[in-house]
Amino acid sequence: MKKIVIVGAGEIGMFLAERLSAEQIGVTVIDRDPDVLAKLQNTMDVAGVQGNATSLRDLLEAGVPGADLFIATTRQDETNLIACLLARELKVPHTIAVTRYLGLRGEVQNLNRQALNIDLLVNSSEAVKNEVMDIVETTGASEVARFAGGRIILIGYQVPDAGGVAGRTVGQLCANGAEPRFSVAAIVRSNALVEHDEGSELEPGDYLYLITTSEHLPEVNGVLAVETIKMRNAVIFGDNFLSQILAGALLNRHFHVTMLAATDAKAQFLRNVFHTRRHFQVETGTGTEVKLLRRVKVPSTSVFIASNTDDAANLTACMIAKSLGVGKTIATIRRTDILPLCRRAGVDVNIAPRLATAKVIQRVVHENRVVDYRAVSQTNLEVIEVVAKAGSKAVKGPVRSLKLPESAIIGAIASGETAALPTPDARIQPDDKVILLTLPEHLLEVEEFFGG
């Protein structure tokens, strides 16, 4: 794609604009607020246009007819849908709209797509639910992403203050025999990516990205004390739309779910919604009430999820639940600037709803370019899965001799039904799937290196 138009300079639009412009894609952002646009243009290489996304004249002036993709990310579903309709009238070949309500999904999703002629409707609550469900059944890991049909696994892990990881070097942590079982792909310290080698010492609070194969996952779990939860019970602090979606997803995975509702009326509403589910109950109160958390047995609960609309309340509730001995805490945090603070406060998993939505959109943008794609939320790294083509530079010699594009790191190689971490003498064969970490500005170079 050569040109993408993004409507809305909020968190979703800003994240997408930053990542896509770094990949040498022409990005135009339309927003009503001139101050937000000025800030955007001062920090990244994008075009900013002040205007109304539901005005055909403003879209014409923004150059929308020449775009390859139109993405509407405002907070208003109606605005996003109308803007996409107008973009279609202006002959934009592909459109994506962000929605916040499930009325545009489920049974009527296909009907709406056909009627509205929109390629993709991305629901923000669904995006958060999917991120939560990816990691809810393990303790220790904060992120889990699977590549090459599940054979290669990326794990996000925060080094605890106590335990056997802090104080060890990367080489000591990964010293697991002649055949590597797992590797440290990246280290995030003080919210910044740090260069590392085998002699780098790991510090408490470091956030690690490790790569392993499904075959060796148990060994990684043993080293990091990452394990599958033993009891399938969860407490959700929140009674909003997102909280209901999370409750339904957990019940479908055979969890016992307790929800904490703000009022008796809301509690009764939730009982009516889930009246056919055996393992569901609801209590009235907040997640910051210690007596209530004890009453609903948080100390023996596997997962505590704070999905209230108040960031401060979510953070406080998770800290209290952690002090009571809950297995894992997950918080939805809307202010992305305080995510590092949440990690230092002991919250196991922090998910920013708007960033989760943006990552879904970005993955769709890349689906015609790479086999699989994930944005790494803690840094500006991207993890991609590519297929090595016959005749490409990637198959010209052993890994040690490959002159990879700047910043590119080979994480793992899947060949046929097998997957392994690369050794210096390993050779990439045509049609092998290769998982790499790279910066967005070098993505095109990586594609050319492996694609020929």
C-alpha positions in Angstrom: 0.0 0.0 0.0 1.3 3.5 -0.9 -1.3 5.7 0.8 -3.5 5.2 3.9 -6.0 7.8 5.3 -6.8 7.6 9.0 -9.8 9.4 10.5 -9.3 10.3 14.1 -6.1 11.3 15.9 -6.9 9.6 19.1 -4.9 6.7 20.6 -5.8 4.3 17.9 -5.2 6.7 15.1 -1.9 7.9 16.6 -0.6 4.4 17.1 -1.4 3.4 13.5 0.0 6.6 12.1 3.3 6.2 13.9 3.8 2.5 12.9 2.6 2.8 9.3 4.5 6.0 8.5 7.7 4.4 9.9 7.2 1.7 7.2 7.5 4.3 4.5 3.8 4.3 3.8 2.2 7.7 3.0 -0.2 8.5 5.9 -2.8 11.2 6.0 -4.7 11.9 9.3 -8.0 13.7 9.4 -9.2 15.3 12.6 -11.2 18.2 13.8 -8.7 19.5 16.4 -5.9 21.6 14.8 -3.8 21.4 18.0 -3.8 17.6 18.0 -2.8 17.6 14.3 0.0 20.0 14.9 1.4 17.8 17.6 1.1 14.8 15.3 3.0 16.4 12.5 5.7 17.6 14.8 6.4 14.0 16.0 6.0 11.9 12.9 6.2 12.0 9.1 2.5 12.3 8.3 0.1 14.7 6.6 -2.5 16.3 8.9 -5.8 17.6 7.6 -8.3 19.5 9.7 -11.8 18.5 8.7 -15.0 16.6 9.3 -14.9 12.9 8.2 -18.6 13.0 7.4 -18.1 15.9 4.9 -17.6 14.8 1.3 -15.9 18.2 0.6 -13.4 17.7 3.5 -12.6 14.2 2.3 -12.0 15.4 -1.2 -9.7 18.2 0.0 -7.8 15.6 2.1 -7.0 13.6 -1.0 -9.1 10.6 0.0 -9.8 9.5 -3.7 -6.2 8.5 -4.1 -5.9 6.3 -1.0 -5.4 2.6 -1.0 -7.0 2.1 2.4 -9.3 4.3 4.6 -9.4 3.6 8.4 -12.1 5.3 10.6 -11.0 5.3 14.2 -13.1 8.0 16.0 -15.0 7.4 19.2 -18.3 7.5 17.4 -19.5 4.4 15.6 -21.9 6.4 13.4 -19.1 8.8 12.3 -16.8 5.8 11.4 -19.6 4.1 9.3 -20.6 7.2 7.4 -17.0 8.1 6.7 -16.3 4.7 5.3 -19.5 4.9 3.1 -18.3 8.2 1.7 -14.8 6.8 1.1 -16.4 4.0 -1.0 -18.2 6.7 -3.0 -14.8 8.2 -3.6 -13.5 4.9 -5.0 -11.3 3.9 -2.1 -10.8 0.2 -2.6 -10.5 -0.9 1.1 -12.2 0.5 4.2 -12.0 -0.4 7.9 -14.3 1.0 10.7 -13.8 0.7 14.4 -17.0 0.0 16.4 -17.7 -0.2 20.1 -20.9 -2.2 20.2 -21.7 -5.8 19.4 -24.8 -4.8 17.4 -22.5 -4.7 14.3 -21.2 -8.2 14.9 -22.5 -11.7 15.4 -25.5 -12.7 13.4 -25.8 -9.5 11.4 -22.1 -8.9 10.8 -22.1 -10.2 7.2 -25.4 -8.3 6.4 -23.8 -5.1 7.6 -20.7 -5.6 5.7 -22.6 -6.2 2.5 -25.1 -3.4 3.1 -22.4 -0.9 4.1 -19.7 -2.1 1.8 -17.1 -2.0 4.5 -14.2 -4.6 4.4 -13.7 -4.9 8.1 -15.6 -3.9 11.3 -13.2 -4.0 14.3 -14.9 -4.2 17.7 -12.7 -2.8 20.4 -14.2 -4.9 23.2 -13.6 -8.1 21.1 -10.0 -7.0 20.6 -9.4 -6.7 24.3 -11.2 -10.0 25.0 -9.0 -11.8 22.6 -5.8 -10.4 24.2 -7.1 -11.4 27.7 -8.0 -14.9 26.6 -4.6 -15.5 25.1 -2.9 -15.2 28.5 -5.6 -15.9 31.1 -4.8 -19.6 31.6 -1.1 -19.1 32.6 0.6 -17.6 35.6 3.9 -15.8 35.1 3.5 -14.9 31.5 2.1 -11.4 30.6 1.8 -12.0 26.8 1.7 -15.1 24.6 1.7 -15.0 20.8 1.9 -18.1 18.6 3.4 -18.4 15.1 3.8 -21.1 12.4 0.6 -22.8 13.4 1.4 -22.7 17.1 4.8 -24.3 16.8 6.7 -21.1 17.7 5.8 -19.1 20.7 6.7 -15.6 21.9 6.4 -15.0 25.6 6.3 -11.7 27.4 7.7 -12.0 31.0 8.5 -9.5 33.7 11.5 -10.3 35.9 10.3 -10.4 39.5 12.0 -8.7 42.4 12.6 -12.1 44.0 13.5 -15.4 42.4 16.1 -17.0 40.3 16.0 -14.8 37.2 17.1 -11.4 38.5 20.9 -11.2 38.7 21.5 -13.9 36.1 23.0 -13.1 32.7 21.2 -13.8 29.4 23.7 -16.6 28.8 23.1 -18.2 32.1 19.3 -18.0 31.7 19.5 -19.6 28.2 22.2 -22.1 28.9 20.2 -25.1 28.0 22.4 -27.4 26.0 23.9 -27.5 22.5 20.5 -27.2 20.9 18.9 -23.9 22.0 15.5 -24.4 23.7 14.6 -20.7 24.1 16.2 -17.3 23.6 15.9 -13.8 24.9 14.8 -11.8 21.8 14.4 -8.4 23.5 14.8 -6.7 26.9 12.7 -3.7 27.8 14.1 -1.6 30.7 12.5 1.6 32.0 10.2 1.5 29.0 13.1 1.5 26.5 14.6 -1.3 24.4 18.1 -2.1 25.6 20.9 -3.8 23.6 21.9 -7.1 25.1 24.3 -10.1 24.6 25.0 -13.2 26.6 26.8 -11.3 29.3 24.0 -8.8 29.9 22.7 -9.1 33.5 18.9 -9.2 34.0 17.5 -6.7 36.6 14.3 -6.8 38.6 11.5 -5.2 36.6 13.0 -6.0 33.2 10.4 -7.0 30.7 11.7 -9.9 28.5 10.4 -11.2 25.2 11.5 -14.9 24.8 11.0 -17.2 21.8 10.7 -20.9 22.1 9.0 -23.8 20.3 5.9 -25.7 21.5 8.1 -28.7 22.1 10.3 -26.9 24.6 7.7 -24.7 26.2 7.6 -26.9 29.4 11.3 -26.2 29.9 10.8 -22.4 29.6 7.9 -22.7 32.0 10.1 -24.5 34.5 12.9 -21.8 34.3 10.5 -18.9 34.6 8.0 -20.5 36.9 5.3 -20.0 34.3 2.6 -22.6 34.7 -1.0 -23.4 33.7 -3.5 -22.3 36.3 -4.7 -25.0 38.6 -8.2 -23.7 39.5 -10.6 -22.3 36.9 -12.2 -19.5 38.8 -12.2 -15.8 38.0 -13.4 -12.5 39.6 -14.3 -9.6 37.3 -14.4 -6.1 38.7 -16.7 -4.2 36.3 -20.2 -4.4 35.0 -19.8 -2.7 31.6 -20.1 -4.1 28.1 -16.5 -5.3 28.0 -16.8 -7.0 31.4 -19.8 -8.9 30.1 -17.9 -10.1 27.0 -15.0 -11.2 29.2 -17.4 -13.1 31.5 -19.0 -14.9 28.6 -15.7 -15.9 27.2 -14.5 -17.3 30.5 -17.7 -19.2 31.1 -17.2 -20.7 27.6 -13.8 -22.0 28.8 -15.5 -23.6 31.8 -14.4 -21.0 34.4 -16.5 -20.2 37.5 -17.0 -16.5 37.2 -18.0 -13.9 39.9 -18.7 -10.3 38.7 -18.7 -7.2 40.9 -21.4 -4.8 39.9 -21.7 -1.2 41.1 -25.4 -1.2 42.0 -28.1 -3.7 42.9 -29.9 -2.9 39.7 -26.9 -3.6 37.6 -26.3 -6.8 39.5 -29.9 -8.0 38.7 -29.4 -7.1 35.0 -26.3 -9.3 34.9 -28.1 -12.2 36.6 -30.7 -11.9 33.8 -28.1 -11.9 31.1 -26.3 -15.0 32.4 -29.3 -16.7 34.0 -28.7 -19.9 32.0 -25.1 -20.2 33.1 -24.5 -22.5 36.0 -21.1 -21.3 37.1 -21.9 -17.6 37.3 -22.6 -15.3 40.3 -22.7 -11.5 40.9 -22.1 -9.4 44.0 -22.8 -5.7 44.5 -19.7 -3.6 45.4 -16.3 -2.5 44.1 -13.0 -4.2 43.6 -11.4 -1.9 46.1 -13.4 -3.3 49.1 -11.1 -5.7 50.9 -14.0 -7.4 52.8 -15.9 -8.0 49.6 -12.8 -9.5 47.9 -12.4 -11.8 50.8 -16.0 -12.8 50.7 -15.9 -13.7 47.0 -12.7 -15.8 47.8 -10.2 -13.7 45.8 -7.3 -15.1 47.9 -7.9 -18.6 46.3 -8.9 -17.2 42.9 -6.9 -18.0 39.8 -7.6 -14.7 37.8 -8.7 -11.3 38.9 -9.7 -9.0 36.0 -10.3 -5.2 36.6 -12.2 -4.0 33.5 -13.9 -1.0 35.1 -13.9 2.3 33.2 -11.8 4.0 35.9 -8.0 3.4 35.5 -7.2 4.3 39.1 -9.8 2.0 40.5 -8.5 -0.9 38.3 -5.0 -0.4 39.4 -5.9 -0.2 43.0 -8.2 -3.3 42.8 -5.4 -5.3 41.2 -2.9 -4.3 43.9 -5.3 -5.3 46.6 -6.1 -8.6 44.9 -2.4 -9.3 44.5 -1.8 -8.6 48.2 -4.5 -11.1 49.1 -2.8 -13.8 47.1 -4.7 -14.0 43.8 -3.0 -16.0 41.1 -3.0 -13.5 38.3 -4.1 -9.9 37.9 -5.2 -8.3 34.6 -6.2 -4.6 34.3 -7.6 -2.6 31.3 -5.8 0.7 31.4 -7.0 3.5 29.0 -4.1 5.9 29.8 -1.2 4.4 27.9 1.3 6.7 29.6 0.8 4.9 33.0 1.2 1.4 31.7 4.8 1.2 32.9 3.7 2.4 36.3 1.1 -0.4 36.4 3.8 -3.0 35.8 6.0 -1.6 38.5 2.9 -1.7 40.9 2.7 -5.4 40.4 -0.2 -5.8 38.0 0.6 -8.9 35.9 -1.0 -7.9 32.7 -2.1 -4.4 31.5 -4.1 -4.0 28.4 -4.9 -0.7 26.7 -8.2 -1.2 24.9 -7.4 1.3 22.1 -4.0 -0.2 21.5 -5.5 -3.7 21.3 -7.8 -2.4 18.7 -5.0 -0.7 16.8 -3.0 -3.9 16.7 -5.9 -5.8 15.2 -6.1 -3.2 12.4 -2.4 -3.2 11.8 -2.3 -6.9 11.5 -5.0 -6.7 8.8 -3.0 -4.0 7.0 -0.1 -6.4 6.8 -1.9 -9.6 5.9 -1.1 -9.4 2.2 2.6 -8.7 2.9 3.5 -11.2 5.5 2.1 -14.6 6.8 1.6 -13.3 10.3 2.3 -10.0 12.1 2.2 -8.8 15.7 3.0 -5.3 17.1 5.0 -5.6 20.4 3.2 -3.2 22.7 6.1 -2.6 25.1 8.4 -1.3 22.4 8.3 -0.2 18.7 9.4 -3.7 17.6 7.3 -5.8 15.3 7.2 -9.6 15.1 6.6 -11.0 11.7 6.4 -14.4 10.0 7.7 -14.6 6.5 8.2 -17.4 4.0 11.7 -17.6 2.5 11.5 -17.7 -1.3 13.8 -19.7 -3.5 16.6 -17.4 -4.9 16.2 -14.9 -2.0 19.2 -13.7 0.0 17.8 -15.6 3.0 18.7 -19.0 1.5 22.2 -18.2 0.3 24.1 -19.5 3.2 24.2 -20.3 7.0 22.6 -17.9 9.4 26.0 -16.7 10.6 26.8 -15.3 7.1 23.5 -13.7 6.3 23.7 -9.9 6.1 20.3 -9.2 7.6 18.7 -5.8 7.3 19.5 -3.5 10.2 17.7 -4.3 13.5 16.3 -7.6 12.1 16.7 -10.6 14.5 15.8 -14.2 13.5 13.8 -15.7 16.3 12.9 -19.1 15.0 12.6 -21.2 11.8 9.8 -23.6 11.0 10.6 -26.1 8.3 7.8 -28.6 7.3 6.4 -29.9 10.6 9.4 -29.0 12.7 10.4 -25.8 14.4 13.6 -24.7 16.0 15.6 -21.8 17.2 18.4 -20.9 14.8 22.1 -21.9 15.4 24.9 -20.0 13.6 25.3 -23.0 11.3 21.6 -23.4 10.5 20.5 -22.8 7.0 17.1 -21.4 5.9 15.5 -23.5 3.1 13.1 -22.3 0.4 9.5 -22.3 1.8 10.7 -22.3 5.4 8.7 -20.0 7.7 10.9 -17.6 9.6 9.9 -15.5 12.6 11.7 -12.2 13.0 11.8 -9.2 15.2 12.4 -5.9 13.4 11.8 -2.2 13.6 8.9 -0.9 11.4 11.2 1.3 9.3 13.1 -1.8 8.1 10.1 -4.0 7.3 10.3 -3.4 3.6 13.9 -4.4 3.6 13.1 -7.6 5.5 10.4 -8.5 3.0 12.8 -8.0 0.1 15.5 -10.0 1.8 13.3 -13.0 2.2 11.0 -12.6 -0.8 13.6 -11.8 -3.5 
